[in-house]
Amino acid sequence: MDLVEFHRIFLFEKVLAFRVGETRFACFQSAQPLDRTTFQTTFQKIFCET
């Protein structure tokens, strides 16, 4: 399992991303709740770079 932890100033969130083969998980700890669109956008930004 590759464990990559992103510390970015992006909606004040701490992003913890797991990549297991073709399966990818992302856990967001945000100062404010993320709506679905923001969640998907952030998820894509993370995994488009990997």
C-alpha positions as CSV (number, residue, x, y, z in Angstrom):
1,M,0.0,0.0,0.0
2,D,1.3,3.4,-0.9
3,L,0.3,6.0,1.7
4,V,0.6,9.5,0.6
5,E,-0.3,12.4,2.9
6,F,-0.9,15.8,1.4
7,H,-0.6,18.9,3.5
8,R,-2.0,21.6,1.3
9,I,-3.7,24.8,1.9
10,F,-6.8,23.9,-0.1
11,L,-10.0,24.9,1.8
12,F,-8.0,24.5,5.0
13,E,-8.0,20.7,4.6
14,K,-5.7,17.9,5.4
15,V,-6.0,15.3,2.7
16,L,-5.0,11.7,3.4
17,A,-4.9,9.6,0.2
18,F,-4.5,5.9,-0.1
19,R,-3.7,4.1,-3.3
20,V,-4.0,0.3,-3.4
21,G,-3.5,-1.0,-6.9
22,E,-6.2,0.5,-9.0
23,T,-8.3,1.4,-5.9
24,R,-7.9,4.9,-4.5
25,F,-9.3,6.3,-1.3
26,A,-9.2,9.9,-0.1
27,C,-10.1,11.1,3.4
28,F,-10.6,14.8,3.9
29,Q,-10.4,16.5,7.2
30,S,-11.7,20.0,6.6
31,A,-12.3,23.1,8.6
32,Q,-15.6,23.3,6.7
33,P,-17.7,20.5,5.2
34,L,-17.1,19.8,1.6
35,D,-20.0,19.7,-0.8
36,R,-20.0,16.9,-3.4
37,T,-18.6,19.1,-6.2
38,T,-15.7,20.3,-4.2
39,F,-15.0,16.8,-3.0
40,Q,-14.8,15.5,-6.6
41,T,-12.7,18.4,-7.8
42,T,-10.2,18.0,-5.0
43,F,-10.1,14.2,-5.5
44,Q,-9.4,14.7,-9.2
45,K,-6.7,17.2,-8.5
46,I,-5.0,14.8,-6.2
47,F,-5.2,11.7,-8.4
48,C,-4.6,13.3,-11.8
49,E,-1.1,14.0,-10.6
50,T,-0.3,10.4,-9.6
